[in-house]
Amino acid sequence: MSSIRILFVGFKDLADPCYRDLLEVVGGQSTVSVYDPGRPIADQFHQVRGGVDQGGWGTHAMVDTAKAAGVELWQVIGTGLDQLDVKYILEKGIVLANTPGIFSGIALAEHALFLMLCFAKNLHQSLENVRSGVFFHPINEELQDKTLGLVGFGASARELAKRAWALGMRVLAIDALDLPHSVRDEYQLEFLGAEGSNFGTSSTAPEIQLPELGNGKWRIWAVLPDGLRSAASEWRSIAYRPQSA
């Protein structure tokens, strides 16, 4: 039995560690080649049965060629599919798969929390002051008692909610799905609404009182995953309205 041919479509300078991980999983049981944008597409998809797309940037030309070559699976290494024409691939009869957020939720949550702390602790100014021998300035903020708003409550947002709550933050969330109250209780949410919910006017949402900054605007932390853009824009109009308004 001949080995299955796989074509890895990766970023030019960022293929690793994804490419190395793929080779490790394959374990020599399949032949893996790397896509070269400088070569004809048809030649590279010849006898290929699976395409591994790092980030989900496959073009219509790639998909058409893959279909003609008999590719059965288009595997995206990544969670979001915004830039990929999902409908086009499925209409071609090719199975499409991605790597759900449960595999990257902790890493993303920790990174989001890191960025929140960078802003709260004035990282760049603090580093500059220390290097210049200036101490005790600037005066920083704490995340405790701040409000974290999550637009979309998938795997990554849930991991962030757990860590934010442990730091004493108030956590509110909305999601495209109507999630059960048990989810709200499990993640210590003060508010959990469905798509279209308005944190500022919903009768079931707690009144949001956020401290004003020097520019008269609120500070709020948010995760904005795929979808819910209308809700996100509506929410931002609330989040950045001065308290006196």
Steps between C-alpha positions, in 0.01 A plus 500: 500500500645834391527780754254789493637826365444816705570856391588748776399857411682708760623849571833568334693592816274351768447141390655361816405366747179407309691325225718306745191399696336372182804289413504358852132403485534348153798300621623413152176324407415770244699710258492870593605773260506876553308734272718734294318813373759530226409169337184405301216406735390198297842335519504526878152352554568201274390182684452696824214376719521746789580870521623648828441876497682701765268783601227433243622705203412256223392676179231403250776401259648265759160350580414452131831328439462290813156384390626407154789308657272300726578667833255368760590708808592866551638532853543851638753547778317775685168582661358793302380455142411861417749527214412160352208443263344216696193473277715474189702210640195310621322547168799332336433193713823531697487429873610807697643485853660745740656491848239621752575750773524231767852434374614863529261644758744500792783654296273772362349572842842536660615729220189717532555524874864589441398787271243621752771512767735682262247783468398501866862511614619748231764253387692714250509811718598295804786331313624834370490651848687211661772515235527874559519462878152642560304310762149506648348636177269455324226408746339187363153347511379162625281264303296424811150650483543585131235373261590251227252476214516198274330510160475133415531240773682210339797301625749789505262742670412241764865446584548876529188535715635249751830685533340844512260394775792364703653850485182657634362635172131526420428288192212552256446315172272468200498220246329412172346201678246515780716332764345344813517668839727221621776645278460839667530340842793281403709796382385747768348735241302801618319505167464258209285599203426381148594679178341843484519550876595849610711509814397853576122481458399139562266477796681184612850641471666662800560872475853551373696757698852527366759751618562794270843549352668834458348528152149454638455155348443164655756227498365157417666180388335287233558192289349538153503160325341411169142619458296727726646808332173690521476427870862599548460836330181568695676412822800721427268796464402433860842408628663821390227737608603725793328416827335839512319437167 
